Amino acid sequence: MKKVKLEDVQPYQAPGHFGMVALRLHGKAETGAQRFWMGLSHFLPGGGADFDTNPLEKIYFVLDGEVTVKTADQEVTLGPMDSIYLPPNEGREIVNRTNKPASMLVVINYPDES
C-alpha cells in the first residue's frame, strides 16, 4: 500500500494541453502501479486539450466544475461526479467552456509491452 498526499505531488506538462495543470497521482514511478496511471487535471476557464488519438483506454471523472469532451461524432458535457470512458483509438478534444475552474481525475492504461 502506498499513500499519496496531494501536497507531495509535482505538476507536469501534458503535451497538447493548454490552460491547465496536470498532476500525476499514481503510476509506475509514483506508486508502482503497472497497468494504469491516474492523474488530476485542473482546467482554467477556456483551458483544455487539443484533439488527439492514441491506442490507450481513458476514463475521465469530473470532481468539480464542467468540461466538454468532443469526439469525431459526439460531444458531451460532464459536471461534478459525471464520468466518461473512451476506448482505444477514439480521438477526443477537451475544453472548459465555463468561467469557473474544473478538476478532473484521469485514468489511462499503459501500452502493452511487446
N, C-alpha and C positions, 0 to 999 in steps of 0.2 A: 504494500500500500504506500502511496506517495501523495501527500497533501500539497496542493498548490495554493499559495496565498497571492491574491491579486497584486498586492504591493511589491511582490518579488518578481513579477513578470516584466520582461522587457519588450517594448514595441519593435516591430519590424516593418520594412517597406514591402507591401504586397504589390507585385507587378500588375500594371493595368488598372490600379485603383487610384482614386483621387478624392480629396476632401474627407479622408478617413484615417483612423489609427487602428492598426491590427496588432493584436496580442496573441501569441501562441501559448495556450494553456497546457496542452498535453500533446505529446508526440514522442518520437524515438529519443531525441536529445533531452527533452524536458522531463519526461516521466518514464520512458521506456516503452510506451505504447507502440506496438509493432504493426498493427494493421490499419490504423487510422490516426488522424490528429484532430485536435479541437482547438479552435481559436475564438476570440471575442473581437468583433469588429464594431467600432464606433463611427457612425457616418454623420458628418455635419450636414446641415441643410444644403441640398444641391450635390452632395457627395455621392460616390457610387463606384461602379466598376464597369469598364468597357466590355462590350460583347466579346466573349471568349468561349472556346470549345476545347475540352480535353477529355481523356478517357477515364476520368475518375467520377465516382459517385459523390454527391453532395447533399447535405441536409442543412437548411438554414432555419434557425429558430429565433424569432424576434422576441427580445426581452422587453424592450421599451421603444416607443416611437413607431415609425411606419416606414417600410421600404417597399418599392415596387420592383418586381423581378419580371423581366421580359425575355421570352424565348423567341425562336423564329416564328412561331404561330400562336403564341399565347402571352397574356400579361396578367399578373396577379399582384394585388397589394396585400402585404402582410402587416398586421398590427400585433400588439402585445399577445404573447402566447400562441401565435399562429406559426406554422412551420410549413416547409415545402421540401419535397425530395426531387432531386434532379438526377436522372440516370446517366450512365457514361455517355459521352459524346453529345449530350444535349447542350447546345450553346445557351448562354444567358448573359444578360446585362442587368445591373442593379443600379437603382437611383433612389435617393431620398428626396421626394418632391415637396416635403413639408418645410416649415420654418423652425422645426424642433430637431434636436439630435435624435438618432436612432441607434440602438445597441442590438447586436445580433450574434448568437452563437453559430459557429460554422463547424461542421464535422465533415471531413473528407478522408476517403481511404487512401492508403499509399498504393502506388502502382505495383502490380505483381512483378516480382523479380524473376527473371528468366535465367 
